[in-house]
Amino acid sequence: MSERVESLTFAAQPLIFTKELSPNTTNRQLMQISTPLVFFDLETTGVNTASDRIVQIGAVKIMPDGQREERNVLINPGIPIPASATAIHGISDEDVKGKPFFRQISKSFSRWLSGCDLAGYNSDNFDVPILVEEFARAGIDFPEEGTRLIDVLKIERNVNSHRLEDTYRRYTGQSLEGAHDALADILATVAVFEKQLEQNPNLPSSVAELEELCQGENGRVDFAGKLYEKDGLVYWAFGKHKHELVTETLDYAKWVLTSDFPADTKKHLRRIMNL
């Protein structure tokens, strides 16, 4: 692996959300944010959000005044990195040797994320659930109540098609260099998000409205998306009881509680079942 990742990197640069549209128009504010918005991407040991571990975090914090901070860190996952994962992101056991475990950075990272809304590319299905699990293992309840979540891929599915490399090329006319490096991927995600707002003026301009667009008609319950809320009731979002009420399938709920599912999902099930 190349020396692309320092153990921890911050940089402040002017950023986004205001674009010059043409010589004949004034600048238009693409989006207004009242709290910081953190775009983040994770590289991991695999795709199981309950049991795999983070090996790299790339993040960009957008401040309400347009400034940004970048954070880029390698993490020792505490388990071997499979060759199949290394083949994708290029991070090997040797690269993370001597790097901090997630629990060692969990407090400082949660402080850095405190008070921020979150965004990413396919983050609702992968990055957010796996980060929730890592924080849970470190004894930290994450994210904070009221945190808004934007998934740029879900926005993209509303306006175009899907793969990050293809999406980036379509919007910028450039090839994505360094794909599957967490910081490169999340910088590309920020660029795509800017273009989505610029080229689709009918999109919402607030984080709350964008989260509603990403989530759809069903309310979020757990961050892994195994459950959803509708009209005040909680339903299964997967499996043989998909779209059935949790309270009417308690044997299935008990099976989930004893199986390899995310701790956050189990927490909500215990609340629903009054356990």
Secondary structure by P-SEA (a helix, b strand, c coil): cccccccbbbbbbbbccccccccccccccccccccbbbbbcccccccccccccccbbbbbbbcccccbbbbbbcccccccccaaaaaaccccccccccccccccaaaaaaaaaccbbbbbccccccaaaaaaaaaaaaccccccccbbbbcaaaaaaacccccaaaaaaaaccccccccccaaaaaaaaaaaaaaaaaacccccccaaaaaaaaacccccccccccccccccbbbbcccccccccccccaaaaaaaaaccccaaaaaaaaaaacc
